Amino acid sequence: MKIETIIRLLQEVRERNPLVHNITNTVVTNFTANGLLALGASPVMAYAKEEVADMAKIAGALVLNIGTLNETEVEAMMIAGKSANKHGVPVVFDPVGAGATPYRTQTARKLLKELKISIIRGNAGEIANVIGESWEVKGVDAGEGVGDVVTLAKTAAKQLDCLVVITGKDDVVSNGEQTVLIENGHPILTKVTGTGCLLTSVIGAFASVSIDLMAASISALVYYGTAAEIAAEKTAHHGPGSFQVEFLNQLATVTVEDLMERGKINRAEKALNFWERDLS
């Protein structure tokens, strides 16, 4: 995959305006919707079990997020997920807080077992706990933990039989065979609630326009991280509130030139110059 692929997929999202069905947490609903609109996707937040199957089957992607977890929501996720699986709609899963409580961990594992998940996106602590690895989790955030995130991503991809995206200081994408590092982004993202959840939905938007889930995920991460870097620079002397507003602006206005200048991708096994890599 070359830089042209990232540019093409971003242009396709903006031109095709894919419908992204989100069953997400109440903390991030508004921010997620605004972020997807800024990207050029069309968000819908449908939770009622009476309609989620119908909504999921017409969506470009289904995003499941267990941030504010309850049994009614889990039932809706199961119904929507099975409908998406039946109709060939990619399912992107965010196991928010897996490892914080037994209920969260068990629910995440249940969804992964009963649904065909296309992509799972979480921090290292969440992914580790989903597959039974030891990693510190506090609340819905991962601790620093001790371990090799690249190995964790590969192991999780093989065990879960889906594409794994682990986000952190550097982001890791693995299908179990190929593993890629994305070095775009900015630490201030951690000071705004919902940026990880929005990223999961942005990955869903890119997956809506590409059957190559690795290409879609890498493209989403480079785009998202680039927007964050520019927003952080423009609001360097202000706080996270100003960053959040500018970040939405940059999600709408990131250019081809920005991606070409800032994109930072490396193979996990051996660093490659951005222009020389071939990930296809």
Secondary structure as the mmCIF struct_conf table of DSSP 4:
data_model
#
loop_
_struct_conf.conf_type_id
_struct_conf.id
_struct_conf.beg_label_comp_id
_struct_conf.beg_label_asym_id
_struct_conf.beg_label_seq_id
_struct_conf.end_label_comp_id
_struct_conf.end_label_asym_id
_struct_conf.end_label_seq_id
HELX_RH_AL_P HELX_RH_AL_P1 ILE A 3 ARG A 16
STRN STRN1 LEU A 19 ILE A 23
TURN_TY1_P TURN_TY1_P1 THR A 26 VAL A 28
HELX_RH_AL_P HELX_RH_AL_P2 THR A 29 LEU A 39
TURN_TY1_P TURN_TY1_P2 GLY A 40 GLY A 40
STRN STRN2 SER A 42 MET A 45
TURN_TY1_P TURN_TY1_P3 LYS A 49 GLU A 51
HELX_RH_AL_P HELX_RH_AL_P3 VAL A 52 ILE A 58
BEND BEND1 ALA A 59 GLY A 60
STRN STRN3 ALA A 61 ASN A 65
BEND BEND2 GLY A 67 THR A 68
HELX_RH_AL_P HELX_RH_AL_P4 GLU A 71 LYS A 86
TURN_TY1_P TURN_TY1_P4 HIS A 87 GLY A 88
STRN STRN4 VAL A 91 ASP A 94
TURN_TY1_P TURN_TY1_P5 VAL A 96 GLY A 97
STRN STRN5 ALA A 98 ALA A 98
TURN_TY1_P TURN_TY1_P6 GLY A 99 ALA A 100
STRN STRN6 THR A 101 THR A 101
HELX_RH_AL_P HELX_RH_AL_P5 PRO A 102 GLU A 114
BEND BEND3 LEU A 115 LEU A 115
BEND BEND4 SER A 118 SER A 118
STRN STRN7 ILE A 119 GLY A 122
HELX_RH_AL_P HELX_RH_AL_P6 ALA A 124 VAL A 130
TURN_TY1_P TURN_TY1_P7 ILE A 131 GLY A 132
STRN STRN8 VAL A 137 LYS A 138
TURN_TY1_P TURN_TY1_P8 GLY A 139 VAL A 140
STRN STRN9 ASP A 141 ALA A 142
BEND BEND5 GLY A 147 GLY A 147
HELX_RH_AL_P HELX_RH_AL_P7 VAL A 149 LEU A 160
TURN_TY1_P TURN_TY1_P9 ASP A 161 ASP A 161
BEND BEND6 CYS A 162 CYS A 162
STRN STRN10 LEU A 163 ILE A 166
BEND BEND7 GLY A 168 ASP A 170
STRN STRN11 ASP A 171 SER A 174
BEND BEND8 GLY A 176 GLU A 177
STRN STRN12 THR A 179 ILE A 182
HELX_RH_3T_P HELX_RH_3T_P1 PRO A 187 LYS A 191
BEND BEND9 VAL A 192 VAL A 192
TURN_TY1_P TURN_TY1_P10 THR A 193 GLY A 194
HELX_RH_AL_P HELX_RH_AL_P8 THR A 195 ALA A 207
TURN_TY1_P TURN_TY1_P11 SER A 208 VAL A 209
BEND BEND10 ILE A 211 ILE A 211
HELX_RH_AL_P HELX_RH_AL_P9 LEU A 213 LYS A 234
TURN_TY1_P TURN_TY1_P12 THR A 235 HIS A 237
BEND BEND11 HIS A 238 HIS A 238
HELX_RH_AL_P HELX_RH_AL_P10 PRO A 240 THR A 253
HELX_RH_AL_P HELX_RH_AL_P11 VAL A 256 ARG A 262
STRN STRN13 ILE A 265 ARG A 267
BEND BEND12 ALA A 268 LYS A 270
TURN_TY1_P TURN_TY1_P13 PHE A 274 GLU A 276
#
